[in-house]
Amino acid sequence: MSRVCELTGKKAMVGNNVSHAKNRTKRTFDANLMKKRFFVPGEEKWITLKVSTSALKTINKIGIVAMLKDARSKGFIK
């Protein structure tokens, strides 16, 4: 499975490793993802999502129901 946040769509970025001699080689900056279980009160069930840590902070702020609604409207989840 790809390393993409299921709620925000965050994924890996591409950049450079830069040595002391300024030599540049390609590298990827992976998103900080965690597998987390959430209880959705409206559906009365637990769901497991792969979410970024910034998405976890947003869930703590606005709630899982609002975050799922926003992700569905943006097309990240069905």
N, C-alpha and C positions, 0 to 999 in steps of 0.2 A: 504494500500500500504506500502511496506517495506521502511525503512529509509536508502536508498542507493542513492548515487549521480548518476544521469543518464549519466554524462559525464566522470567521473573518476572511478566510481565503488567503491568509498569509502563507508564503512559501519561500523557498530558498532564493537568495540573491547571489549574483556573481560579482567577484571583485578580484583584487590582486593581493598576494603576499608580497611585501616589500622588504628586501634584505637591507642590511646596513650599507651595502654597496649600491643600493637603489635598483637591484635586479628585480624585475616583476614577473611573477608566475601566477597563473590563474588559480582561484580557489572559490569555494562556495561558502556563503554565510547561511547556515540552516536556521530556520525559525525555531524558537524555543517552545517545543510542543510537549504536552503531557496528556496521557490517557486518563480521563476522569469520568466518574459516574455522577449523574445528577438525577434527582427525583423531580419529575414534572407533575405538579399537583393537579393540573387540569386533566391529564390523561391517566393519573393514578398509577404511574409506572416509572421504573428506573431506565435511564438511557446512558450509554457509554459513548463519549465523544472524545476525539483527539483535538484538543484546543491549545491555543497559544497562551502564554502566561498573561499577556495583555488582555486577552479575551476573558480570562478568569477574573481579572480586576474589574472588567466591565460587567460581568455576571454578578459580582458582589455588589456593584453599584446599582444596576437597573433590574436585576433578576433574570432567571433563566427563561421565563416565559417570554419576556420582551425581547431577549436576545435571540431566541428561536424564531420568533415572529419576524424579526429584522433579517435574520439569515435566510429564511424562506422567501422573503420578498426580494432579496438580492440574488437568489438562485443558488446559494451554497449548499443547501440541503433541500430534500423533497418535502 
